Every structure is written in structure tokens, then in C-alpha cells.
Amino acid sequence: MQTARDIAVIVLAGITLVAFGLFIWLIASIISFLRTLKEDLKPILKAGEETFKTVSNLVKIISDSLSGPLEGVLKPSRKGSFAFKILSRLLRRRRRKK
């Protein structure tokens, strides 16, 4: 009976050592994964941020270039906007033709 108990203790100690080794390996793998993720993810996030800044600047440039010319056309004067004047002239011409 003592021999069976000794063998069981040795087997359980071996299993405990194997489980502890696997636990250490798992922690080392997680640390390695997180380090790799951090090193690979930083450049991707940086490129995404640069792309966002580029698109933002492009939208601003396009917005400025479109709103500049339209601002002069749609700018109200004493008698109304330029676009309103053109539309009213076109409508007057249609009424005269009828």
C-alpha cells in the first residue's frame, strides 16, 4: 500500500510540474503575443492617423475651393443675391414669350 501511495505522489508531482511548465509557457506566449501586437499595431495605427489627416486636409481644400467661387455668386447684395437675379430674369423672359 505504501508503494502505491508513493507512486501516486510521484505521478501527481510529475503532473503538477508539467502543468506548472505549461502555465509558464502560456504566460510567456501571451507576453510574446502582446509584444508582437504592440509592435505591429503601432505602425498600422500611425498610418491610419496619417491617412485621416490627409483626407481631412483634402476635404478642407476641396471645401475651400468650392465655397470660394460660390460665395461670390451667392453673396447677398442690396437687391438680393446674384443667383436670385439670374433666376428672376429667366422667369421674366419666359413670361414675356408666352
C-alpha positions as CSV (number, residue, x, y, z in Angstrom):
1,M,0.0,0.0,0.0
2,Q,2.8,2.4,0.8
3,T,4.4,1.7,-2.6
4,A,1.1,2.6,-4.4
5,R,0.9,5.8,-2.3
6,D,4.5,6.7,-3.1
7,I,3.9,6.1,-6.8
8,A,0.7,8.2,-6.7
9,V,2.6,11.0,-5.0
10,I,5.3,10.8,-7.7
11,V,2.8,10.8,-10.5
12,L,0.9,13.8,-9.0
13,A,4.2,15.7,-8.6
14,G,5.1,15.0,-12.2
15,I,1.6,16.1,-13.4
16,T,2.0,19.3,-11.2
17,L,5.4,20.0,-12.7
18,V,4.0,19.6,-16.3
19,A,1.0,21.8,-15.5
20,F,3.3,24.4,-14.0
21,G,5.6,24.3,-17.0
22,L,2.6,24.7,-19.4
23,F,1.3,27.6,-17.3
24,I,4.7,29.3,-17.6
25,W,4.8,28.6,-21.3
26,L,1.3,30.0,-21.7
27,I,2.2,33.2,-19.8
28,A,5.4,33.6,-22.0
29,S,3.3,33.1,-25.1
30,I,0.8,35.7,-24.1
31,I,3.5,38.2,-23.3
32,S,5.1,37.5,-26.7
33,F,1.8,37.9,-28.4
34,L,1.1,41.2,-26.7
35,R,4.6,42.5,-27.6
36,T,4.1,41.4,-31.2
37,L,0.7,43.0,-31.3
38,K,2.0,46.3,-29.9
39,E,4.9,46.4,-32.4
40,D,2.7,45.5,-35.4
41,L,-0.3,47.6,-34.4
42,K,1.5,50.9,-33.8
43,P,2.6,51.3,-37.4
44,I,-0.9,50.4,-38.6
45,L,-2.5,53.0,-36.3
46,K,0.1,55.6,-37.2
47,A,-0.6,55.0,-41.0
48,G,-4.3,55.3,-40.3
49,E,-3.9,58.5,-38.4
50,E,-1.8,60.0,-41.3
51,T,-4.4,58.8,-43.8
52,F,-7.1,60.5,-41.7
53,K,-5.1,63.8,-41.6
54,T,-4.6,63.6,-45.3
55,V,-8.2,63.1,-46.1
56,S,-9.2,65.8,-43.6
57,N,-6.9,68.3,-45.2
58,L,-8.1,67.2,-48.7
59,V,-11.7,67.8,-47.7
60,K,-10.8,71.2,-46.3
61,I,-9.0,72.2,-49.5
62,I,-11.9,71.0,-51.7
63,S,-14.4,72.7,-49.4
64,D,-12.4,76.0,-49.5
65,S,-12.0,75.8,-53.3
66,L,-15.7,75.2,-53.9
67,S,-17.0,77.6,-51.3
68,G,-14.8,80.4,-52.5
69,P,-16.2,80.8,-56.0
70,L,-19.8,80.0,-54.9
71,E,-19.5,82.6,-52.1
72,G,-19.3,85.4,-54.7
73,V,-22.3,84.1,-56.6
74,L,-24.5,83.5,-53.6
75,K,-23.3,86.6,-51.7
76,P,-26.4,88.8,-51.0
77,S,-26.3,92.3,-52.3
78,R,-28.8,95.2,-51.7
79,K,-31.3,93.8,-54.1
80,G,-30.8,90.1,-53.4
81,S,-28.3,87.5,-54.5
82,F,-26.7,87.2,-57.9
83,A,-28.3,83.8,-58.3
84,F,-31.7,85.2,-57.5
85,K,-31.3,87.9,-60.0
86,I,-30.4,85.4,-62.7
87,L,-33.4,83.3,-61.9
88,S,-35.8,86.2,-61.8
89,R,-34.5,87.4,-65.3
90,L,-35.0,83.9,-66.7
91,L,-38.6,83.8,-65.3
92,R,-39.4,87.2,-66.7
93,R,-38.2,86.1,-70.2
94,R,-40.4,83.1,-70.1
95,R,-43.4,85.2,-69.1
96,R,-42.8,87.6,-72.0
97,K,-42.5,84.8,-74.5
98,K,-45.9,83.4,-73.5
